[in-house]
Amino acid sequence: MITVLFACVHNAGRSQIAAALFNRYADPAKARAISAGTQPAARVHPEVVEAMRTRGVDVSGATPQKL
């Protein structure tokens, strides 16, 4: 199993989007993605949750994690 890490500063936007899209399209038997940030925010940006929802990806339960 390959694990891919997407990282950014707050882990509230870009890295959450990247990991969610990777996990949606990657073969779960072969690879998975996680995301983290150097200075995690309190929550994922609401506009990110909404944008991903419009694409059929639910990140509403995601929480920023420390790298």
mmCIF file of the C-alpha atoms, coordinates in Angstrom:
data_MODEL
# 
_entry.id   MODEL 
# 
loop_
_atom_site.group_PDB 
_atom_site.id 
_atom_site.type_symbol 
_atom_site.label_atom_id 
_atom_site.label_alt_id 
_atom_site.label_comp_id 
_atom_site.label_asym_id 
_atom_site.label_entity_id 
_atom_site.label_seq_id 
_atom_site.pdbx_PDB_ins_code 
_atom_site.Cartn_x 
_atom_site.Cartn_y 
_atom_site.Cartn_z 
_atom_site.occupancy 
_atom_site.B_iso_or_equiv 
_atom_site.pdbx_formal_charge 
_atom_site.auth_seq_id 
_atom_site.auth_comp_id 
_atom_site.auth_asym_id 
_atom_site.auth_atom_id 
_atom_site.pdbx_PDB_model_num 
ATOM 1  C CA . MET A 1 1  ? 0.000   0.000  0.000  1.00 0.00 ? 1  MET A CA 1 
ATOM 2  C CA . ILE A 1 2  ? 1.326   3.411  -0.977 1.00 0.00 ? 2  ILE A CA 1 
ATOM 3  C CA . THR A 1 3  ? 0.497   6.361  1.269  1.00 0.00 ? 3  THR A CA 1 
ATOM 4  C CA . VAL A 1 4  ? 0.648   9.834  -0.255 1.00 0.00 ? 4  VAL A CA 1 
ATOM 5  C CA . LEU A 1 5  ? 0.905   12.888 1.979  1.00 0.00 ? 5  LEU A CA 1 
ATOM 6  C CA . PHE A 1 6  ? -0.506  16.249 0.897  1.00 0.00 ? 6  PHE A CA 1 
ATOM 7  C CA . ALA A 1 7  ? 0.668   19.067 3.155  1.00 0.00 ? 7  ALA A CA 1 
ATOM 8  C CA . CYS A 1 8  ? 0.080   22.788 3.438  1.00 0.00 ? 8  CYS A CA 1 
ATOM 9  C CA . VAL A 1 9  ? 0.226   25.307 6.251  1.00 0.00 ? 9  VAL A CA 1 
ATOM 10 C CA . HIS A 1 10 ? -3.270  25.192 7.741  1.00 0.00 ? 10 HIS A CA 1 
ATOM 11 C CA . ASN A 1 11 ? -4.547  21.877 6.351  1.00 0.00 ? 11 ASN A CA 1 
ATOM 12 C CA . ALA A 1 12 ? -7.894  23.577 5.850  1.00 0.00 ? 12 ALA A CA 1 
ATOM 13 C CA . GLY A 1 13 ? -8.036  23.912 2.077  1.00 0.00 ? 13 GLY A CA 1 
ATOM 14 C CA . ARG A 1 14 ? -5.561  22.811 -0.585 1.00 0.00 ? 14 ARG A CA 1 
ATOM 15 C CA . SER A 1 15 ? -4.239  19.674 1.069  1.00 0.00 ? 15 SER A CA 1 
ATOM 16 C CA . GLN A 1 16 ? -7.741  18.575 2.112  1.00 0.00 ? 16 GLN A CA 1 
ATOM 17 C CA . ILE A 1 17 ? -8.944  18.958 -1.487 1.00 0.00 ? 17 ILE A CA 1 
ATOM 18 C CA . ALA A 1 18 ? -5.927  17.123 -2.893 1.00 0.00 ? 18 ALA A CA 1 
ATOM 19 C CA . ALA A 1 19 ? -6.242  14.181 -0.502 1.00 0.00 ? 19 ALA A CA 1 
ATOM 20 C CA . ALA A 1 20 ? -9.997  13.873 -1.001 1.00 0.00 ? 20 ALA A CA 1 
ATOM 21 C CA . LEU A 1 21 ? -9.702  13.881 -4.788 1.00 0.00 ? 21 LEU A CA 1 
ATOM 22 C CA . PHE A 1 22 ? -6.788  11.450 -4.721 1.00 0.00 ? 22 PHE A CA 1 
ATOM 23 C CA . ASN A 1 23 ? -8.765  9.057  -2.518 1.00 0.00 ? 23 ASN A CA 1 
ATOM 24 C CA . ARG A 1 24 ? -11.798 9.355  -4.746 1.00 0.00 ? 24 ARG A CA 1 
ATOM 25 C CA . TYR A 1 25 ? -9.954  8.349  -7.905 1.00 0.00 ? 25 TYR A CA 1 
ATOM 26 C CA . ALA A 1 26 ? -7.126  6.099  -6.677 1.00 0.00 ? 26 ALA A CA 1 
ATOM 27 C CA . ASP A 1 27 ? -7.509  2.353  -6.327 1.00 0.00 ? 27 ASP A CA 1 
ATOM 28 C CA . PRO A 1 28 ? -7.951  1.903  -2.541 1.00 0.00 ? 28 PRO A CA 1 
ATOM 29 C CA . ALA A 1 29 ? -6.191  -1.462 -2.711 1.00 0.00 ? 29 ALA A CA 1 
ATOM 30 C CA . LYS A 1 30 ? -3.054  0.238  -4.015 1.00 0.00 ? 30 LYS A CA 1 
ATOM 31 C CA . ALA A 1 31 ? -2.844  3.747  -2.572 1.00 0.00 ? 31 ALA A CA 1 
ATOM 32 C CA . ARG A 1 32 ? -4.401  6.197  -0.167 1.00 0.00 ? 32 ARG A CA 1 
ATOM 33 C CA . ALA A 1 33 ? -3.810  9.825  0.710  1.00 0.00 ? 33 ALA A CA 1 
ATOM 34 C CA . ILE A 1 34 ? -3.622  11.688 3.986  1.00 0.00 ? 34 ILE A CA 1 
ATOM 35 C CA . SER A 1 35 ? -3.249  15.411 4.584  1.00 0.00 ? 35 SER A CA 1 
ATOM 36 C CA . ALA A 1 36 ? -1.662  17.546 7.263  1.00 0.00 ? 36 ALA A CA 1 
ATOM 37 C CA . GLY A 1 37 ? -0.413  21.039 7.978  1.00 0.00 ? 37 GLY A CA 1 
ATOM 38 C CA . THR A 1 38 ? 2.399   22.743 9.842  1.00 0.00 ? 38 THR A CA 1 
ATOM 39 C CA . GLN A 1 39 ? -0.012  25.087 11.654 1.00 0.00 ? 39 GLN A CA 1 
ATOM 40 C CA . PRO A 1 40 ? -3.424  23.356 11.520 1.00 0.00 ? 40 PRO A CA 1 
ATOM 41 C CA . ALA A 1 41 ? -6.546  25.493 11.544 1.00 0.00 ? 41 ALA A CA 1 
ATOM 42 C CA . ALA A 1 42 ? -9.514  24.776 13.789 1.00 0.00 ? 42 ALA A CA 1 
ATOM 43 C CA . ARG A 1 43 ? -11.601 23.462 10.875 1.00 0.00 ? 43 ARG A CA 1 
ATOM 44 C CA . VAL A 1 44 ? -11.673 22.942 7.140  1.00 0.00 ? 44 VAL A CA 1 
ATOM 45 C CA . HIS A 1 45 ? -12.763 26.124 5.339  1.00 0.00 ? 45 HIS A CA 1 
ATOM 46 C CA . PRO A 1 46 ? -16.553 26.098 4.760  1.00 0.00 ? 46 PRO A CA 1 
ATOM 47 C CA . GLU A 1 47 ? -16.073 27.137 1.126  1.00 0.00 ? 47 GLU A CA 1 
ATOM 48 C CA . VAL A 1 48 ? -13.869 24.076 0.618  1.00 0.00 ? 48 VAL A CA 1 
ATOM 49 C CA . VAL A 1 49 ? -16.563 21.821 2.078  1.00 0.00 ? 49 VAL A CA 1 
ATOM 50 C CA . GLU A 1 50 ? -19.151 23.400 -0.242 1.00 0.00 ? 50 GLU A CA 1 
ATOM 51 C CA . ALA A 1 51 ? -16.938 23.283 -3.336 1.00 0.00 ? 51 ALA A CA 1 
ATOM 52 C CA . MET A 1 52 ? -16.168 19.624 -2.764 1.00 0.00 ? 52 MET A CA 1 
ATOM 53 C CA . ARG A 1 53 ? -19.836 18.867 -2.110 1.00 0.00 ? 53 ARG A CA 1 
ATOM 54 C CA . THR A 1 54 ? -20.709 20.263 -5.552 1.00 0.00 ? 54 THR A CA 1 
ATOM 55 C CA . ARG A 1 55 ? -18.290 17.690 -6.971 1.00 0.00 ? 55 ARG A CA 1 
ATOM 56 C CA . GLY A 1 56 ? -19.833 14.845 -4.994 1.00 0.00 ? 56 GLY A CA 1 
ATOM 57 C CA . VAL A 1 57 ? -17.019 14.609 -2.433 1.00 0.00 ? 57 VAL A CA 1 
ATOM 58 C CA . ASP A 1 58 ? -17.886 14.935 1.259  1.00 0.00 ? 58 ASP A CA 1 
ATOM 59 C CA . VAL A 1 59 ? -15.130 16.478 3.377  1.00 0.00 ? 59 VAL A CA 1 
ATOM 60 C CA . SER A 1 60 ? -17.482 17.807 6.048  1.00 0.00 ? 60 SER A CA 1 
ATOM 61 C CA . GLY A 1 61 ? -16.091 15.343 8.592  1.00 0.00 ? 61 GLY A CA 1 
ATOM 62 C CA . ALA A 1 62 ? -12.450 16.163 7.877  1.00 0.00 ? 62 ALA A CA 1 
ATOM 63 C CA . THR A 1 63 ? -10.415 17.902 10.550 1.00 0.00 ? 63 THR A CA 1 
ATOM 64 C CA . PRO A 1 64 ? -7.042  19.602 10.099 1.00 0.00 ? 64 PRO A CA 1 
ATOM 65 C CA . GLN A 1 65 ? -4.151  17.531 11.427 1.00 0.00 ? 65 GLN A CA 1 
ATOM 66 C CA . LYS A 1 66 ? -0.644  18.537 12.513 1.00 0.00 ? 66 LYS A CA 1 
ATOM 67 C CA . LEU A 1 67 ? 2.175   17.439 10.223 1.00 0.00 ? 67 LEU A CA 1 
# 
